[in-house]
Amino acid sequence: MPRYLPPLSVLISPDELPQSLSFLKGGLQTIFSELYFKDFYASRAYYSNEVHYRITLVSKSKIAIGIDSPDNLELVLNPGFVDGSSSEFPMTLASYWPIKKYIENFDTTNFDFSFRSFYDLLLAISGAEESLLLLDLINNFYEELGDVNSQDSFQAFIDDFNSKNSPATPITRPLLDDSSLIVEDIINQFSSNGNDYDVTELIFQDYLLEDDQLGTVTFKLESLFSVSLGNFNLNNFSNLFIPKARASLDNLTLGLEFPRAWLKPVDPTTLDVVEGDIKSTLTYNVGNLIFDSQTGFEFNNADSFSLTPSQIGNTGLILEVTNLKLDLKDDTNIPEADSYGYGPEFKGVYAQTASITLPKRWFDNAENNPNTTARLAGYDILVGTGGFSGRLALEVIDGTSDPKLVKIIGSNGFEVGFTAFDINFERNKIVSSNIVGQLKIPPKLKDALGNDAVVDVRGHLDSDGDFLLTASEQNGFAPIEIPEVLKIYIQGVELGQEDGDFFIGTTADIEFTNPIMGKLLCADNGTPTRIALPAIRIYSNGNFEIVGGGIPLPTNFGLCLGPVNMSITNLNFTSHQQEYQGVMREYKCWGFVE
């Protein structure tokens, strides 16, 4: 048989909430009728009058509070709720009203907060007898006055009393030495021989209505009760009237649901928009939410934000944030700031992951796998006092284990394949980086197997901005050949752009296969001579050049001109324009310097 659970509205009504929460009251009317409670336990401390409650709040549905806004935002108290289940919220509450420790039946509705009422309340709290109260008054106010007039404090009080009140029978100083006996005798005289004076009323009327030579009203009141109440002052006394309460909700998670016009949830694997009424949710892992009537709201344990992967409107841009934390404390850090070595003065923001995925349609071409896209991401990002730390990355996503973003450049088909690029920062300094990609240069560049060469490119940046890029081919490069002219043996590769043309920069060996050039280069037995070239470029339009037109050669070679054998130290490659059959043509020329 299902267990009956009473609704929370049995214990409290939304109408009893503070006015500052009025913008939520419309939603809370529904929430209170859908929240139930169980395991209610109450205890009360005997001496402190402190009351403790433990209770478990139960919900059998998703709890959403509508926030007054044009876009119908909703605050969800149990964002992970699944239909058919229930959510439980353990809660503790402690309340303490200090005045109840002294006056158990104290009632503010019957207390007029006048000065006389406070005086009577102090009398009740102190429990001081008339004799003790009068003795404190005499010791506090008349001891110095008696010394000035060369009389003891009792005689000074009696003279002052007789002067102020003109009693039917003047009060006289008893011939006694014991202070308590003297006070008792004076009190007896107050109510005998035609006198009718009440000690507590006398003290209030003669000493606490106005400032006089004995001091201010506040000073006299605090002095009068300082002995019986122990270093009493009015500031401490006012705290007795302020009820104190402390409440805690443990392991609380909140969610802010956004209208689908703002954000649309996507499948984290396919990145396709999830259809239907499902909304994107910003989840806040509160930890323990604590309210204290003296210090306000505070959170214990790590608290963080996460946003479900969501498309921004209809843009195709996908936003995702996980484990976002805010650190504004002066004395302690979030653990992530400690791990980076920041001091306790750190203030800033941490995000385990923050990314924007670009629309797939931007990369929808024949060169790429279906569903290829790119993502701008940050990992373990810490931004704040002390600078920027973490990893920034540009990543490729295509649903395979070896994702690659491909782009064809130029009319002859340079193929650039990008895989990943990331930089690691620590306090604004680059500590490591990684660049991964591939190059294809069909039909010019083949590997040793005769296939289009796939050049693996890796590089990194350092904190000074220096850049290093390396390239390699798993099967080695086959030579680039211009039939009956030359072969180029690639040693290393770089990628660049100049005047709008992309180029491959390379260090290589050049070998002339033309028989005439072979004779000129003193080839022995017809074996071609290789010349080491430190810098040549091959452009996307099919042209190539020696950078600068001429370069010193690291190794001299011979040039045979009939009986003369010349030692070549510099090689030039230039262009020459000349008319041929009425058409102006551009010719490429090799030159040698002895």
N, C-alpha and C positions, 0 to 999 in steps of 0.2 A: 504494500500500500504506500503510495507516495507520501512523503513527509510534508506536512503543512508548514509553510513559511509565511510569517506575517509581513505585510508590506512596510517599507521604511517610513511611510507617511504616518504610521501609528506612533512613531517616536518623535518625528519632527516634520514641520510643514515648511514648504518653500517661502511662505509669508514671513517666517521667522528669520530668514537670512538677511544679512546686511544690505543696505540700500546700494552699496557699491557693486553688488552682483545683480542689480535689477535687469541688466541686459540679457541675463541668462534665465530669468525666472519663468518666461514662457515655456522654454524647453524643459526646465526643471519640474514643472507641474507634471509632465508626462513621465519624466525619469523617476520621480519619487514613487509614482504608482507602479513602475516596472521593477524597482529595486526591492529586494526582500532581505531579511536578515535572519541569522541563526547564531547559535553558540554565544548568546548574550550573557556576559558575566560582569558583575559590579562588586566592588569592595570599597570600604571606607576606613581610612586610618583613624584610630581613636583620638590621638592627641593633635594631629595637624588638621583634622577635618578635610583631608584630601580624599577625593573620590576617584577611583580608577574604573575604567570600563574596557572590556574587550568584546569585540563583535566582528562577525564575518558578514559582509554584504554579498548578496547573491543576485545575479542577473540571469534570466533565461532567454534573453534576446540581446541583440546589439544595442548598446546604449549610445545614442547620438543626440547631442544637444545642438539645436540650430542656433547659429550666430546671426544676429540681425545684420544682414548685408545684402546688396543687390544681387549677389551671385550665389546665395544659398550655401555658404560654407557650413560645415558641420564638424563639431568636436566630438570624437568618438572615444569613449572611456575604455573600451575593450576591442581594439582594432583587429585582434586575432580571432574574434568570435566565429564559431562554426555553428550553423543551424542544427538544432537538436541537442546542443550541449548547454553548458552553463558556465558563467564566469564568477569567480569568487575574489573578494577584496578583503584581506585581513586588515582590521583597523583597531587602533588603541586610542584611548582618550583619557586624559587626566584633567581634573578641574580642582581648583583650590581657591577659596575666598578667605584671605587671612583674618578678616574681622570675625569670621565664624569660630575661629579658634578661641576667642575670648567671649563673644556673645553668640551663643549657639542659635538663638531665635531672632537674631538681628534681621530687620526687615526695612529695606530702603523706602518702602511706601509710607512708613510711619516715622521716618526720620527727616526733619526739616532742614538739616545741614546749617542751622544757626550756630553762632559761637557758643551759646549756652548749651545747645545739644551736644556739641563736641566736648565741652567741659564735663557734662554729666556722663558722657561716654568714657572719658578718661578716668573719671572716678570709679566707674564700674569695672573697667579693664584693670586698673591698678589695684583695686581692692584695698586701698589704703584706709586705715582707720582715721578718725578725726584727730586723735592725739598725734599720730605720726605726721599727718598732713600739716597740722599747725606747727609742729616742731621743725619740719622742713622749711616752712615759710619763714619762721623766725631766724633759723640758721642761715638761710640764703640771703635775706633782705636786711636784717637788723644787726648782724654781727659787726660790720664795719661802722654802721651808724652809732652803735653803742660805744665803740672805741673812740669815735670822734668826740662824743659827749661825756666821756669818762664814766660810762655806765655799762652794765652788761646788756646783752642783746634782749633779754626778757624784759628788762625795765624799759628799754627803748621801744619795744613793741607795745607795751602797756601804755606808755605815754602817748604814743601815736594813736592807739585805739581810742583812748579816752578823749583825745583832742578831736578826732573825726566824728565820733558817735555820741558823745555826751550821754553816757548810760545813766539810768536811774540811780544805780550805785556804782561809782567808779571802781574799776578793777585795780587791785593792789598786788604788789609783788610778794608772793609767799616767801617766808623765811626758810627756804629749803635749798639744798645743794644738788639734789638729783634732778636732771633735766626732765625726765619723764614724769616725775611727781609734780614738778612745777607746772608743766603743761596740763596735767589732769586737774590741778587746782584752778588754773585759769579757766578751763572749760566749765568747771562747776560754777564759777562766778558768773559766766555768761548766762546761766539759766537760773539764777537765784537772786534774792534780794531785789526783786522787781525787774531784773534783767531778763531778756528773752532773745538770745542771739544763737543762730545756728552756725556752726563753724564753716561748713561748705558754702553756705549762702554768703556769710561774711567775707570769705576769701574772694568769691566771685565779684561781689558788689564793691568792695574796697580796693581790690588789687587788679582785677582783670577786665575792667570796662574801658580803661584809657591809659595812655602812657603817663608816667609821672617821674619823680626824682629817683624812684627805684629801678626804672628801666622801661622798655617798651612792653606792650601787652604780650607780644610773642616771646620776648626774653623771659618775662616773669612766668609765663605758662610753662615754658620748657624747663626753667629752673625749678619750678614747684614740683614737677613730676620726674625730674632727672634721677632721683634716688629710687623711687618706687618702680619706675619703668626702665631704669638703666640707660643712661645717655640718651634720653628721649629728645627727639626734635620733630617738628611738624611735618617735615618732608617725609620722614619715615612713617609717620602716623598716617599721612594721606594714602600711602601705599596699601594700608589695610583695607581700603574701600574698593580697591581695583581687583575684580575677579581675575584669576589667572587660569589659563587653559592651554593644553598642549595635545595635539592630535597627530596621528601618524598613519598614513596609508602605505603599506609595504609592497614592494615589487610592482609598482604601478607603471602601466604603459598607456600613453595617450596617443591619439591619432587625429590628424587634421585632414579631412577628406575634401578634395578640390573638385569643383565642377568640371565636367568633361570638356567644356569649352576652353578651359585653361590647360589641363593636363589629361592625357589618355594613357592608361596603363598598357604596357607592351609585354609580349612573351619574352622572358630573358634569354631564350635560346634562339628563336627565329627573329626577334625584334619586330614582329608584326603586332599591330594594334589589337588589343583584346576587345572584342565587340560586346555589346550588352550594356548593363547598367553599372558595371564594376567601375569604381573610381580609384584614382591615384591617391595614395595616402602618405603623408609625412608623419612617420612614427617617432614618438618621443619616449625613449626609455628613461623614465623619471628616476628609477631606483626607489628610494623611500621619500615620499612627500611629507614634510613635517610643517605643521602650523603651530606657532607659539604666539600667544597673545602679547608677549613682550618684544620678541624679535622678528615676528612676521613669518613669511614662508621661507623655507630652506629645503635643499635636496641633499640627501645623504647617499653615498655610493656613487659610482660612475653613472652620469646621465649623458645620453647621446641622442642624435637625430639620424633618421634614415628615410630616404625617399625611394619608393618602388620605382623601377625603371619606367619612365613615362615619356610619351611624345608631347612636345610643347605645341599645343593647338594642332594645326594641320601642317606645320612646317616640315615634318619629317625628322627634325632634330630630337634626339632622345637624351634625356637627362637622368642621371642616376647619382645618388649620394648615399653613402653608408657610414655609420658610426661617426657622425659629426658632433664635435664637442666644443663647448665654449668655456674658457678659463678666465675668470675675472677676479679670482681671489688674490689677496695680498700675501698670504702666509704659506700657502700650499700650492702644489702643481697637480695637474692631471698626470697620470703615469707616463703618458706619451712624451710630455715635455721633460720629465725627469730622464727618460731614456735617451734623449738628445743632449742631456747635460745642461739644460737651462736652469737658472737659479729660481728661487721661490718668487721672485718679483715678476716672473714671466706672466704676460697677459696676451691672450690671442685665441686662435681657432685651430682645431685639429680636424682632419678628415681622413678616415682610413681609405676611402675611395671617393673621388668626385670625377665624373666623366660626362662628355657630350659626344654622342655618336652621330655621325653625319648621315644624311639621307642616302639610301641605296641607289636612288635614281641618278645621283651624281656620278656613280661609277658603273652604270649600266652600259657596258660596251662589250664588243666581241672578244677583247683580250682577257677579260676577267671572268672568274667563276661566277655563277649566279649568286645573288645575295651578297656580293662583296661590298664592303663599306669600310670606313676608317673611324677611329675613335680617338678623341683628345682626352687624356686621362691624367689624373694626379693620384699618387699613392702615398699614404703615410705623410700627408702634407701638414706642416706646422708653420703657421704664419702669425707673427706677432712680435713682441719685444725680443730683440736679438736677431731678427731677420727671418729669412725663408729657408726651410729645410724640407726635404722630401724628394720624390721622384716624379718628374714630368715625362709623359710618353705620348707618342703618336703611334697608334697600333692599327694593324689591318685585321679585319674580321671577314672570313668568307666561308665559314662552316667546315673547313678542313684542318688537318693537323699541321699543315705547312702553309699558312695564309700568305698571300702575296697580292699586292696591288700593281697592276701592269699598265703602262702607258707607252704608246707608240709615238716616237718623236721623229719628225723630219720625213721627207718624201721617200727615202730609201729604207726607212724602217728601223731606226734605233729603238730598241725595246728596253725600257727601264722598269725594273721590278723592285718595288719597295716592300720591305717586310716589317721593320720596326726601327724606332728612333726614341731613345730615352736619355735623360740627363738626371743625375743625382746631385742634389744640393745639400750643403750643410752650412747653415748660417750665411747664406748668400754666396757661398763659394762652390764651384763645381768640383766634386770629388771623384766622379767617374761618369762615363757616358758610353753610349752604344749606338752604332748605326749599322743596320744590316740591310743589304739589298742585292740585286742582280742586274747584269747588263747583257744584252744580246745585240750584235752588230751584223745582222745578215745583210747582204751575202758576203761581206768583206772578211769577217773574222770566223774561222773554223777552229775546232779543236783537233787534236791529233788523230781522232777517229773519223774526221771528215764531216762532223755535224756542226751546226751553228754553235759557236762557243758561248757557254754560259759563264759569265764572269761573276764570281761571288765577291761582293764589296763589303768591307767592314771599315769602320772608322770611329774616331772619338774626338771630343773637344776637351780642353783643359781650362783651368780657371783663368788663364791669361788670354783666352780666346784663340789659342793656336789650334790648328786643325790637322789631323792626320788621317789619310784615306788609303787603304790598301785593297788590292784586287788580285784574285787568283782564279784559275780554272782547274777543276778536278783532274781532267785528262790532259792538261797542258794545251798550249795554243799551237795550232797549225799556222804556218806562215801565210801572210797575205801576199798574193802573187799578182803582178801585172805582167801578163804573158809576154815573153821575149824582151822584157825590160828589167824587172827586179822582183825580189822577194823581201818581205819585211817580217822579221822574227820578233814578236812581242815579248818584252820582259816584264813590264809593269804598265798599269793603266790608271788614268784619272778622267773624271767627267767634268765638263765645264760648258760655258756659253760665252760667245764673243760676237758682238754686233748682230745679235739675233739668231746666230747659227750655233747649234750645239756641236760639241766636238769631243772626241776621245783623245786625251793626251797620253803619250806613251814613251817609254824608253825602249829602244829596240836595236837590233842589228839589221843592217840593210845589205843585201847581196844582189849585185847586178848580174842578170842572166843573159843580157844581150852580148853576142860575141864580140862586137866592136868594143863595148865597155870592158869586156874581159881582157882583151889585148891591151887596152889603155891602162888597166889596173895590174898589168904584169902577172896575169893568172898563170900559174904553173900547170902544165899538162891539161889545160882547159878547166881546172878547178876554180870555181868562182871565189873571189875574195870578199870576206865579210868586213863591213865597216861598222863600228859601234857608234850609234847616234843617241845622245842623251835626251833629246827633246824633239819629237815630231807630233803632228796633230792630223787626225782624220776627221773631216767635217761631215755633217749629216747630208750635205748635198753631193757627197762623193769625192770632193777635193781633199788633197792632203798637202802639208807643207812642213818645212823645217822652221821652227819658231825663230823669228828674227831674220830669216833668210840665209844666215850663215852662222856656223858654230865651230869653235875650236874642237878638233878631234882628240879624244883622250889617247888614241894610239895612231901613230903615223902609218901611212901605207904608201906603196910605190905606184907611180904612173909612168908607163912606158910610151915614149914618143920617138919611135925609130931607134936611133942609137942612144937616145937620151933617156935616163931613168931618173924621174923626179920624185922627191919625198914630199908627200902632201900633208900639210898641217891644218888645213881649214877646208870645209866643204860648204858650198853655197847652193841654194835652190831658189831660183827666181822665175819671174814670168816675163815674157817679151811679146809685144803686139806687132804683127806684120800682116800686110795685105797679101792675100793669096787668091788669084783668079777673081779679083774684084771684091773679095770679102775680107774684112778685117778679122784676123784670128788672134787668139792668145796662145802662146807657146810657153811650155815649161822648160827651163834651162838649168842644167847642172854646171857648177863652176868649181874650180879647185884652186887653192892657194898653196904655193910652195913654201 
